[in-house]
Amino acid sequence: MKKLIASAPRVAQLVEYEDRPVQAHEVKIKVAFGAPKHGTEVVDFRGASPFIDEEFNSEWNLFVPRAEGAARGIEFGKFQLGNMVVGEVIERGSDVTDYQIGDQVCTYGPLQETVIANAVNNYKLRKMPAGSSWKNAVCYDPAQFAMSGVRDGNVRVGDFVVVVGLGAIGQIAVQLAKKAGASVVIGVDPIAHRCEIATRHGADFCLNPIGTDVGLEIKKITNKLGADVIIETSGNDQALQGALRGIAYGGTISYVAFAKPFHDFNLGREAHFNNAKIVFSRGSSEPNPDYPRWDRKRIEETCWELLMNGYLNCEDLIDPVVTFHDSAESYMKYVDQHPDLSIKMGVLF
């Protein structure tokens, strides 16, 4: 059996593995479909993550160096790639009562032929309803961060909303913002194919930021007012600069991206005059800004329901779909080297 790992920074490889025995509280899943994570996982894959030599200290809420002699946060050669899998339960432990052999399930897991998962009191191990879409299922993770970005931006009926970066998170944010009642939704992305999909699913306009004064164009579309909410998913310094230029006075920038270091960024100019609020949105952080009414579990429960009942449509977002046999080369091409050629890569086993 094979699994997909990062054998070195920016090098993906299929390697052999053997399963350990299934414990009493676990099930084994034969994987049929899967998908990697195109955001933070890529930062790890490139060896650029702060988690390699540092750890985030929950007591101090800041990054600190790892203790001398401690294992690095990411060990190439062991680092498994992948985020979500869909498949069939083929083995279960003696304590498992909620899942049967043959159940179709979705869960977090790496890209490998079998995944062993906790199946006792684990709401993250989701049963697939009959006839449901695996492409919607593997968007379970990005949907949570899209939903969090929309909620943290406080999108309301009638708002002018901009979504910057039309990867999976941005595409789902477009759908959610429009369904939440935004009167105008503007997508921003340099890739025409992504703009076409966003327009198909709720964007009223789509701007190519290359050679375009995005902030000015947003002001033109909104009759000089600017955007009430801008959801930033790209992590690009010029994208945030454009957002500060295009935001309405007192508007909110919901910053969802896990950004890279900025080298050309100015907090003067429009930022000084537009009284913008920048809210850093991370759906998995607890307590949620709306705690105790909302927490990550509620976000996950809601996203799963919206994905499974068809309220959200992610069929167009899983592009391209590659075979597991070709997943190493495809990961390097579509996820790392040429992300402009994909939205969210699907893997067929």
C-alpha positions as YAML, in Angstrom:
chain: A
units: angstrom
residues:
- id: 1
  name: MET
  ca: [0.00, 0.00, 0.00]
- id: 2
  name: LYS
  ca: [1.12, 3.55, -0.72]
- id: 3
  name: LYS
  ca: [0.87, 6.93, 0.99]
- id: 4
  name: LEU
  ca: [1.81, 10.43, -0.15]
- id: 5
  name: ILE
  ca: [4.54, 12.21, 1.80]
- id: 6
  name: ALA
  ca: [6.85, 15.19, 1.48]
- id: 7
  name: SER
  ca: [10.29, 13.59, 1.30]
- id: 8
  name: ALA
  ca: [11.97, 17.03, 1.16]
- id: 9
  name: PRO
  ca: [10.80, 20.64, 0.83]
- id: 10
  name: ARG
  ca: [8.71, 20.88, -2.34]
- id: 11
  name: VAL
  ca: [9.21, 17.18, -3.16]
- id: 12
  name: ALA
  ca: [6.19, 14.83, -2.98]
- id: 13
  name: GLN
  ca: [6.62, 11.07, -3.14]
- id: 14
  name: LEU
  ca: [4.53, 7.91, -2.89]
- id: 15
  name: VAL
  ca: [6.03, 5.46, -0.41]
- id: 16
  name: GLU
  ca: [4.95, 2.09, 0.93]
- id: 17
  name: TYR
  ca: [3.44, 1.57, 4.38]
- id: 18
  name: GLU
  ca: [1.83, -1.13, 6.51]
- id: 19
  name: ASP
  ca: [-1.24, -0.61, 8.66]
- id: 20
  name: ARG
  ca: [-1.11, -1.14, 12.41]
- id: 21
  name: PRO
  ca: [-3.92, -3.15, 14.03]
- id: 22
  name: VAL
  ca: [-7.25, -1.39, 14.45]
- id: 23
  name: GLN
  ca: [-7.91, -0.60, 18.13]
- id: 24
  name: ALA
  ca: [-11.24, -1.11, 19.91]
- id: 25
  name: HIS
  ca: [-12.41, 2.48, 19.34]
- id: 26
  name: GLU
  ca: [-11.33, 2.75, 15.70]
- id: 27
  name: VAL
  ca: [-12.42, 1.93, 12.16]
- id: 28
  name: LYS
  ca: [-10.36, 1.35, 9.05]
- id: 29
  name: ILE
  ca: [-11.47, 3.18, 5.90]
- id: 30
  name: LYS
  ca: [-10.65, 2.11, 2.35]
- id: 31
  name: VAL
  ca: [-10.15, 5.47, 0.68]
- id: 32
  name: ALA
  ca: [-11.92, 6.18, -2.61]
- id: 33
  name: PHE
  ca: [-11.46, 9.95, -2.92]
- id: 34
  name: GLY
  ca: [-9.36, 12.61, -1.25]
- id: 35
  name: ALA
  ca: [-7.99, 16.13, -1.44]
- id: 36
  name: PRO
  ca: [-5.03, 18.07, -0.08]
- id: 37
  name: LYS
  ca: [-5.20, 21.44, 1.64]
- id: 38
  name: HIS
  ca: [-4.05, 24.26, -0.63]
- id: 39
  name: GLY
  ca: [-3.35, 26.85, 2.08]
- id: 40
  name: THR
  ca: [-1.35, 26.19, 5.22]
- id: 41
  name: GLU
  ca: [-0.29, 22.73, 4.06]
- id: 42
  name: VAL
  ca: [1.54, 24.31, 1.11]
- id: 43
  name: VAL
  ca: [3.45, 26.61, 3.46]
- id: 44
  name: ASP
  ca: [4.54, 23.50, 5.37]
- id: 45
  name: PHE
  ca: [5.37, 21.66, 2.13]
- id: 46
  name: ARG
  ca: [7.64, 24.50, 1.03]
- id: 47
  name: GLY
  ca: [9.49, 24.45, 4.34]
- id: 48
  name: ALA
  ca: [8.37, 28.01, 5.11]
- id: 49
  name: SER
  ca: [6.16, 27.33, 8.13]
- id: 50
  name: PRO
  ca: [6.99, 28.91, 11.50]
- id: 51
  name: PHE
  ca: [5.99, 25.58, 13.05]
- id: 52
  name: ILE
  ca: [9.18, 23.92, 11.80]
- id: 53
  name: ASP
  ca: [11.51, 25.51, 14.36]
- id: 54
  name: GLU
  ca: [8.94, 27.18, 16.61]
- id: 55
  name: GLU
  ca: [5.73, 26.24, 18.39]
- id: 56
  name: PHE
  ca: [2.70, 28.32, 19.19]
- id: 57
  name: ASN
  ca: [2.54, 28.61, 22.95]
- id: 58
  name: SER
  ca: [-1.11, 28.63, 24.06]
- id: 59
  name: GLU
  ca: [-0.26, 30.16, 27.44]
- id: 60
  name: TRP
  ca: [1.52, 33.18, 25.96]
- id: 61
  name: ASN
  ca: [-0.34, 33.16, 22.61]
- id: 62
  name: LEU
  ca: [2.82, 33.66, 20.60]
- id: 63
  name: PHE
  ca: [5.42, 31.65, 18.73]
- id: 64
  name: VAL
  ca: [8.44, 30.56, 20.79]
- id: 65
  name: PRO
  ca: [11.52, 28.50, 19.83]
- id: 66
  name: ARG
  ca: [11.23, 24.76, 20.27]
- id: 67
  name: ALA
  ca: [13.18, 23.34, 23.18]
- id: 68
  name: GLU
  ca: [16.74, 22.30, 22.44]
- id: 69
  name: GLY
  ca: [16.77, 18.73, 21.19]
- id: 70
  name: ALA
  ca: [13.01, 18.67, 20.52]
- id: 71
  name: ALA
  ca: [11.75, 17.22, 17.26]
- id: 72
  name: ARG
  ca: [11.08, 19.74, 14.52]
- id: 73
  name: GLY
  ca: [7.46, 20.58, 13.92]
- id: 74
  name: ILE
  ca: [7.65, 19.21, 10.37]
- id: 75
  name: GLU
  ca: [9.95, 16.29, 9.59]
- id: 76
  name: PHE
  ca: [10.42, 15.76, 5.88]
- id: 77
  name: GLY
  ca: [10.41, 12.08, 5.05]
- id: 78
  name: LYS
  ca: [7.61, 11.58, 7.60]
- id: 79
  name: PHE
  ca: [5.35, 14.54, 6.75]
- id: 80
  name: GLN
  ca: [2.17, 13.12, 5.16]
- id: 81
  name: LEU
  ca: [0.25, 15.19, 2.64]
- id: 82
  name: GLY
  ca: [-3.51, 15.42, 2.40]
- id: 83
  name: ASN
  ca: [-6.45, 16.84, 4.28]
- id: 84
  name: MET
  ca: [-9.77, 15.09, 3.59]
- id: 85
  name: VAL
  ca: [-10.70, 11.56, 2.54]
- id: 86
  name: VAL
  ca: [-13.92, 9.78, 1.57]
- id: 87
  name: GLY
  ca: [-14.24, 6.01, 1.61]
- id: 88
  name: GLU
  ca: [-15.81, 2.82, 2.94]
- id: 89
  name: VAL
  ca: [-15.52, 1.35, 6.43]
- id: 90
  name: ILE
  ca: [-13.87, -2.07, 5.97]
- id: 91
  name: GLU
  ca: [-12.97, -2.90, 9.58]
- id: 92
  name: ARG
  ca: [-14.19, -1.76, 12.99]
- id: 93
  name: GLY
  ca: [-13.08, -2.18, 16.59]
- id: 94
  name: SER
  ca: [-15.13, -3.92, 19.27]
- id: 95
  name: ASP
  ca: [-16.23, -0.67, 20.96]
- id: 96
  name: VAL
  ca: [-17.56, 0.94, 17.78]
- id: 97
  name: THR
  ca: [-21.37, 1.06, 17.64]
- id: 98
  name: ASP
  ca: [-22.17, 4.08, 15.45]
- id: 99
  name: TYR
  ca: [-20.54, 2.76, 12.24]
- id: 100
  name: GLN
  ca: [-21.03, -0.44, 10.30]
- id: 101
  name: ILE
  ca: [-18.91, -2.26, 7.75]
- id: 102
  name: GLY
  ca: [-19.78, -0.79, 4.38]
- id: 103
  name: ASP
  ca: [-20.68, 2.70, 5.65]
- id: 104
  name: GLN
  ca: [-19.51, 5.50, 3.38]
- id: 105
  name: VAL
  ca: [-17.75, 8.15, 5.46]
- id: 106
  name: CYS
  ca: [-15.73, 11.34, 5.21]
- id: 107
  name: THR
  ca: [-13.05, 12.44, 7.64]
- id: 108
  name: TYR
  ca: [-9.81, 14.32, 8.03]
- id: 109
  name: GLY
  ca: [-6.96, 12.16, 6.85]
- id: 110
  name: PRO
  ca: [-3.83, 11.95, 4.72]
- id: 111
  name: LEU
  ca: [-3.73, 10.80, 1.12]
- id: 112
  name: GLN
  ca: [-3.12, 7.07, 1.48]
- id: 113
  name: GLU
  ca: [-4.97, 3.92, 0.52]
- id: 114
  name: THR
  ca: [-6.39, 3.24, 4.00]
- id: 115
  name: VAL
  ca: [-7.04, 5.55, 6.94]
- id: 116
  name: ILE
  ca: [-7.60, 4.46, 10.54]
- id: 117
  name: ALA
  ca: [-9.83, 6.86, 12.49]
- id: 118
  name: ASN
  ca: [-11.34, 7.16, 15.94]
- id: 119
  name: ALA
  ca: [-14.99, 6.12, 15.72]
- id: 120
  name: VAL
  ca: [-16.19, 6.67, 19.29]
- id: 121
  name: ASN
  ca: [-17.56, 10.13, 20.12]
- id: 122
  name: ASN
  ca: [-15.92, 11.60, 17.04]
- id: 123
  name: TYR
  ca: [-18.26, 13.97, 15.23]
- id: 124
  name: LYS
  ca: [-15.54, 14.65, 12.63]
- id: 125
  name: LEU
  ca: [-16.06, 11.16, 11.21]
- id: 126
  name: ARG
  ca: [-19.05, 11.95, 9.00]
- id: 127
  name: LYS
  ca: [-21.44, 9.49, 7.41]
- id: 128
  name: MET
  ca: [-22.11, 10.25, 3.76]
- id: 129
  name: PRO
  ca: [-25.85, 10.50, 2.96]
- id: 130
  name: ALA
  ca: [-27.01, 8.37, 0.06]
- id: 131
  name: GLY
  ca: [-26.35, 10.10, -3.25]
- id: 132
  name: SER
  ca: [-24.20, 12.85, -1.74]
- id: 133
  name: SER
  ca: [-21.24, 14.33, -3.57]
- id: 134
  name: TRP
  ca: [-17.68, 13.40, -2.63]
- id: 135
  name: LYS
  ca: [-16.57, 16.70, -4.15]
- id: 136
  name: ASN
  ca: [-18.75, 18.58, -1.68]
- id: 137
  name: ALA
  ca: [-17.50, 16.35, 1.13]
- id: 138
  name: VAL
  ca: [-13.80, 17.10, 0.58]
- id: 139
  name: CYS
  ca: [-14.66, 20.82, 0.79]
- id: 140
  name: TYR
  ca: [-15.72, 20.30, 4.42]
- id: 141
  name: ASP
  ca: [-12.50, 21.94, 5.66]
- id: 142
  name: PRO
  ca: [-12.38, 25.03, 3.40]
- id: 143
  name: ALA
  ca: [-16.10, 25.60, 3.92]
- id: 144
  name: GLN
  ca: [-15.49, 26.11, 7.64]
- id: 145
  name: PHE
  ca: [-12.95, 28.86, 7.05]
- id: 146
  name: ALA
  ca: [-15.11, 30.48, 4.37]
- id: 147
  name: MET
  ca: [-18.10, 30.48, 6.71]
- id: 148
  name: SER
  ca: [-15.99, 31.88, 9.54]
- id: 149
  name: GLY
  ca: [-14.69, 34.64, 7.27]
- id: 150
  name: VAL
  ca: [-18.20, 35.64, 6.24]
- id: 151
  name: ARG
  ca: [-19.47, 35.57, 9.83]
- id: 152
  name: ASP
  ca: [-16.46, 37.42, 11.27]
- id: 153
  name: GLY
  ca: [-16.90, 40.09, 8.60]
- id: 154
  name: ASN
  ca: [-20.52, 40.47, 9.76]
- id: 155
  name: VAL
  ca: [-21.96, 40.31, 6.26]
- id: 156
  name: ARG
  ca: [-25.55, 41.56, 6.33]
- id: 157
  name: VAL
  ca: [-28.46, 41.91, 3.95]
- id: 158
  name: GLY
  ca: [-27.78, 44.59, 1.35]
- id: 159
  name: ASP
  ca: [-24.02, 44.79, 1.93]
- id: 160
  name: PHE
  ca: [-21.42, 45.33, -0.76]
- id: 161
  name: VAL
  ca: [-19.01, 42.41, -0.33]
- id: 162
  name: VAL
  ca: [-15.66, 41.71, -1.98]
- id: 163
  name: VAL
  ca: [-13.93, 38.32, -1.89]
- id: 164
  name: VAL
  ca: [-10.23, 38.46, -2.73]
- id: 165
  name: GLY
  ca: [-8.67, 35.19, -3.89]
- id: 166
  name: LEU
  ca: [-10.95, 32.64, -5.54]
- id: 167
  name: GLY
  ca: [-9.48, 29.37, -4.41]
- id: 168
  name: ALA
  ca: [-11.76, 26.93, -2.59]
- id: 169
  name: ILE
  ca: [-12.22, 29.15, 0.48]
- id: 170
  name: GLY
  ca: [-12.89, 32.25, -1.61]
- id: 171
  name: GLN
  ca: [-15.30, 30.44, -3.93]
- id: 172
  name: ILE
  ca: [-17.34, 29.15, -1.01]
- id: 173
  name: ALA
  ca: [-17.25, 32.60, 0.61]
- id: 174
  name: VAL
  ca: [-18.77, 34.05, -2.58]
- id: 175
  name: GLN
  ca: [-21.67, 31.59, -2.35]
- id: 176
  name: LEU
  ca: [-22.22, 32.20, 1.36]
- id: 177
  name: ALA
  ca: [-22.05, 36.00, 1.07]
- id: 178
  name: LYS
  ca: [-24.59, 36.05, -1.75]
- id: 179
  name: LYS
  ca: [-26.92, 33.67, 0.05]
- id: 180
  name: ALA
  ca: [-26.56, 35.77, 3.21]
- id: 181
  name: GLY
  ca: [-28.18, 38.64, 1.32]
- id: 182
  name: ALA
  ca: [-25.26, 40.71, 0.00]
- id: 183
  name: SER
  ca: [-26.64, 42.95, -2.73]
- id: 184
  name: VAL
  ca: [-23.36, 43.03, -4.65]
- id: 185
  name: VAL
  ca: [-20.57, 40.44, -4.49]
- id: 186
  name: ILE
  ca: [-17.29, 41.20, -6.24]
- id: 187
  name: GLY
  ca: [-14.65, 38.53, -6.76]
- id: 188
  name: VAL
  ca: [-10.98, 39.38, -7.25]
- id: 189
  name: ASP
  ca: [-8.61, 36.91, -8.91]
- id: 190
  name: PRO
  ca: [-6.21, 37.02, -11.87]
- id: 191
  name: ILE
  ca: [-7.30, 33.61, -13.19]
- id: 192
  name: ALA
  ca: [-10.18, 33.84, -15.68]
- id: 193
  name: HIS
  ca: [-11.40, 30.28, -15.02]
- id: 194
  name: ARG
  ca: [-11.80, 31.02, -11.31]
- id: 195
  name: CYS
  ca: [-13.71, 34.20, -12.13]
- id: 196
  name: GLU
  ca: [-16.04, 32.27, -14.43]
- id: 197
  name: ILE
  ca: [-16.87, 29.81, -11.66]
- id: 198
  name: ALA
  ca: [-17.38, 32.56, -9.08]
- id: 199
  name: THR
  ca: [-19.72, 34.41, -11.45]
- id: 200
  name: ARG
  ca: [-21.66, 31.20, -12.02]
- id: 201
  name: HIS
  ca: [-22.16, 30.80, -8.27]
- id: 202
  name: GLY
  ca: [-23.07, 34.29, -7.12]
- id: 203
  name: ALA
  ca: [-20.43, 36.91, -7.94]
- id: 204
  name: ASP
  ca: [-21.92, 39.92, -9.70]
- id: 205
  name: PHE
  ca: [-18.53, 41.19, -10.88]
- id: 206
  name: CYS
  ca: [-15.03, 39.75, -11.02]
- id: 207
  name: LEU
  ca: [-11.87, 41.85, -11.19]
- id: 208
  name: ASN
  ca: [-8.45, 40.85, -12.48]
- id: 209
  name: PRO
  ca: [-5.98, 42.57, -10.12]
- id: 210
  name: ILE
  ca: [-3.14, 42.51, -12.65]
- id: 211
  name: GLY
  ca: [-2.86, 45.99, -14.09]
- id: 212
  name: THR
  ca: [-6.04, 47.07, -12.30]
- id: 213
  name: ASP
  ca: [-6.56, 49.56, -9.50]
- id: 214
  name: VAL
  ca: [-8.81, 47.19, -7.58]
- id: 215
  name: GLY
  ca: [-9.68, 49.70, -4.87]
- id: 216
  name: LEU
  ca: [-10.79, 52.29, -7.42]
- id: 217
  name: GLU
  ca: [-12.83, 49.72, -9.36]
- id: 218
  name: ILE
  ca: [-14.59, 48.66, -6.16]
- id: 219
  name: LYS
  ca: [-15.45, 52.31, -5.49]
- id: 220
  name: LYS
  ca: [-16.79, 52.70, -9.05]
- id: 221
  name: ILE
  ca: [-19.03, 49.62, -8.74]
- id: 222
  name: THR
  ca: [-20.36, 50.76, -5.37]
- id: 223
  name: ASN
  ca: [-21.07, 54.36, -6.44]
- id: 224
  name: LYS
  ca: [-17.99, 55.68, -4.59]
- id: 225
  name: LEU
  ca: [-19.03, 54.16, -1.25]
- id: 226
  name: GLY
  ca: [-16.68, 51.16, -1.17]
- id: 227
  name: ALA
  ca: [-17.18, 47.66, 0.19]
- id: 228
  name: ASP
  ca: [-18.88, 47.11, 3.53]
- id: 229
  name: VAL
  ca: [-16.94, 43.86, 3.93]
- id: 230
  name: ILE
  ca: [-13.86, 42.53, 2.16]
- id: 231
  name: ILE
  ca: [-12.96, 38.88, 2.76]
- id: 232
  name: GLU
  ca: [-9.26, 38.44, 2.02]
- id: 233
  name: THR
  ca: [-8.13, 34.86, 1.32]
- id: 234
  name: SER
  ca: [-5.09, 35.37, -0.91]
- id: 235
  name: GLY
  ca: [-2.42, 36.39, 1.63]
- id: 236
  name: ASN
  ca: [-0.90, 38.78, -0.91]
- id: 237
  name: ASP
  ca: [0.44, 42.13, 0.34]
- id: 238
  name: GLN
  ca: [-0.88, 44.09, -2.64]
- id: 239
  name: ALA
  ca: [-4.28, 42.46, -2.20]
- id: 240
  name: LEU
  ca: [-4.52, 43.83, 1.33]
- id: 241
  name: GLN
  ca: [-3.31, 47.21, 0.09]
- id: 242
  name: GLY
  ca: [-6.08, 47.19, -2.50]
- id: 243
  name: ALA
  ca: [-8.60, 46.15, 0.14]
- id: 244
  name: LEU
  ca: [-7.69, 49.12, 2.31]
- id: 245
  name: ARG
  ca: [-8.14, 51.33, -0.75]
- id: 246
  name: GLY
  ca: [-11.53, 49.82, -1.67]
- id: 247
  name: ILE
  ca: [-13.10, 49.47, 1.77]
- id: 248
  name: ALA
  ca: [-15.95, 51.79, 2.76]
- id: 249
  name: TYR
  ca: [-15.39, 54.16, 5.65]
- id: 250
  name: GLY
  ca: [-15.70, 52.06, 8.80]
- id: 251
  name: GLY
  ca: [-15.92, 48.82, 6.81]
- id: 252
  name: THR
  ca: [-14.45, 45.48, 7.85]
- id: 253
  name: ILE
  ca: [-11.69, 43.45, 6.24]
- id: 254
  name: SER
  ca: [-12.08, 39.82, 7.31]
- id: 255
  name: TYR
  ca: [-8.57, 38.44, 6.92]
- id: 256
  name: VAL
  ca: [-8.79, 34.67, 6.40]
- id: 257
  name: ALA
  ca: [-5.43, 33.99, 4.70]
- id: 258
  name: PHE
  ca: [-2.36, 32.57, 6.43]
- id: 259
  name: ALA
  ca: [-0.19, 35.33, 5.01]
- id: 260
  name: LYS
  ca: [3.41, 35.34, 3.93]
- id: 261
  name: PRO
  ca: [5.75, 38.13, 5.10]
- id: 262
  name: PHE
  ca: [4.86, 41.46, 3.52]
- id: 263
  name: HIS
  ca: [7.58, 43.40, 1.70]
- id: 264
  name: ASP
  ca: [5.67, 46.22, 0.04]
- id: 265
  name: PHE
  ca: [2.86, 47.42, 2.27]
- id: 266
  name: ASN
  ca: [1.80, 50.84, 3.49]
- id: 267
  name: LEU
  ca: [-0.47, 51.48, 6.47]
- id: 268
  name: GLY
  ca: [-0.60, 55.16, 5.59]
- id: 269
  name: ARG
  ca: [-2.59, 56.43, 2.60]
- id: 270
  name: GLU
  ca: [-6.19, 55.07, 2.56]
- id: 271
  name: ALA
  ca: [-5.67, 52.97, 5.68]
- id: 272
  name: HIS
  ca: [-5.18, 56.17, 7.66]
- id: 273
  name: PHE
  ca: [-8.39, 57.74, 6.35]
- id: 274
  name: ASN
  ca: [-10.88, 54.90, 5.85]
- id: 275
  name: ASN
  ca: [-11.12, 53.87, 9.53]
- id: 276
  name: ALA
  ca: [-11.15, 50.24, 8.43]
- id: 277
  name: LYS
  ca: [-11.32, 47.34, 10.84]
- id: 278
  name: ILE
  ca: [-9.13, 44.33, 10.09]
- id: 279
  name: VAL
  ca: [-10.42, 41.18, 11.76]
- id: 280
  name: PHE
  ca: [-8.19, 38.13, 11.62]
- id: 281
  name: SER
  ca: [-10.54, 35.23, 11.01]
- id: 282
  name: ARG
  ca: [-9.64, 31.62, 11.86]
- id: 283
  name: GLY
  ca: [-12.56, 29.23, 12.12]
- id: 284
  name: SER
  ca: [-10.68, 26.75, 14.31]
- id: 285
  name: SER
  ca: [-9.68, 29.25, 17.01]
- id: 286
  name: GLU
  ca: [-11.47, 28.91, 20.32]
- id: 287
  name: PRO
  ca: [-13.32, 30.60, 21.83]
- id: 288
  name: ASN
  ca: [-15.18, 31.69, 18.72]
- id: 289
  name: PRO
  ca: [-15.93, 35.45, 18.52]
- id: 290
  name: ASP
  ca: [-19.61, 34.53, 19.04]
- id: 291
  name: TYR
  ca: [-18.98, 32.11, 21.90]
- id: 292
  name: PRO
  ca: [-20.87, 30.58, 23.68]
- id: 293
  name: ARG
  ca: [-23.50, 30.46, 20.93]
- id: 294
  name: TRP
  ca: [-20.94, 29.46, 18.32]
- id: 295
  name: ASP
  ca: [-17.89, 27.25, 18.49]
- id: 296
  name: ARG
  ca: [-15.95, 25.21, 15.95]
- id: 297
  name: LYS
  ca: [-18.25, 22.22, 16.36]
- id: 298
  name: ARG
  ca: [-21.28, 24.33, 15.44]
- id: 299
  name: ILE
  ca: [-19.42, 25.72, 12.43]
- id: 300
  name: GLU
  ca: [-18.53, 22.20, 11.34]
- id: 301
  name: GLU
  ca: [-22.04, 20.86, 11.88]
- id: 302
  name: THR
  ca: [-23.53, 23.73, 9.88]
- id: 303
  name: CYS
  ca: [-21.03, 23.43, 7.02]
- id: 304
  name: TRP
  ca: [-21.56, 19.68, 6.73]
- id: 305
  name: GLU
  ca: [-25.32, 20.17, 6.54]
- id: 306
  name: LEU
  ca: [-25.00, 22.88, 3.88]
- id: 307
  name: LEU
  ca: [-22.62, 20.73, 1.84]
- id: 308
  name: MET
  ca: [-24.72, 17.59, 2.05]
- id: 309
  name: ASN
  ca: [-28.10, 19.22, 1.35]
- id: 310
  name: GLY
  ca: [-26.77, 21.04, -1.74]
- id: 311
  name: TYR
  ca: [-27.04, 24.58, -0.34]
- id: 312
  name: LEU
  ca: [-23.35, 24.86, -1.22]
- id: 313
  name: ASN
  ca: [-22.19, 23.58, -4.60]
- id: 314
  name: CYS
  ca: [-18.51, 22.61, -4.81]
- id: 315
  name: GLU
  ca: [-18.66, 20.44, -7.94]
- id: 316
  name: ASP
  ca: [-16.80, 23.03, -10.03]
- id: 317
  name: LEU
  ca: [-14.18, 23.64, -7.34]
- id: 318
  name: ILE
  ca: [-12.56, 20.20, -7.45]
- id: 319
  name: ASP
  ca: [-10.34, 20.79, -10.44]
- id: 320
  name: PRO
  ca: [-8.34, 18.95, -11.60]
- id: 321
  name: VAL
  ca: [-9.13, 15.39, -10.49]
- id: 322
  name: VAL
  ca: [-6.04, 13.16, -10.68]
- id: 323
  name: THR
  ca: [-5.36, 9.52, -9.92]
- id: 324
  name: PHE
  ca: [-3.63, 8.52, -6.71]
- id: 325
  name: HIS
  ca: [-0.97, 6.86, -8.85]
- id: 326
  name: ASP
  ca: [-0.11, 10.30, -10.28]
- id: 327
  name: SER
  ca: [-0.67, 12.22, -7.05]
- id: 328
  name: ALA
  ca: [2.99, 12.99, -6.24]
- id: 329
  name: GLU
  ca: [3.72, 14.65, -9.58]
- id: 330
  name: SER
  ca: [0.28, 16.27, -9.59]
- id: 331
  name: TYR
  ca: [0.71, 17.67, -6.07]
- id: 332
  name: MET
  ca: [3.99, 19.32, -7.03]
- id: 333
  name: LYS
  ca: [2.48, 20.70, -10.24]
- id: 334
  name: TYR
  ca: [-1.00, 21.83, -9.22]
- id: 335
  name: VAL
  ca: [-0.67, 22.56, -5.51]
- id: 336
  name: ASP
  ca: [2.87, 23.96, -5.32]
- id: 337
  name: GLN
  ca: [4.40, 25.02, -8.63]
- id: 338
  name: HIS
  ca: [1.37, 26.09, -10.67]
- id: 339
  name: PRO
  ca: [-1.58, 26.76, -8.33]
- id: 340
  name: ASP
  ca: [-3.01, 28.91, -11.11]
- id: 341
  name: LEU
  ca: [-3.91, 25.67, -12.92]
- id: 342
  name: SER
  ca: [-6.17, 24.41, -10.15]
- id: 343
  name: ILE
  ca: [-8.71, 25.42, -7.54]
- id: 344
  name: LYS
  ca: [-8.70, 22.40, -5.26]
- id: 345
  name: MET
  ca: [-7.10, 19.19, -6.51]
- id: 346
  name: GLY
  ca: [-9.17, 16.03, -6.13]
- id: 347
  name: VAL
  ca: [-7.63, 12.57, -5.93]
- id: 348
  name: LEU
  ca: [-9.31, 9.42, -7.25]
- id: 349
  name: PHE
  ca: [-8.08, 6.12, -5.75]
...
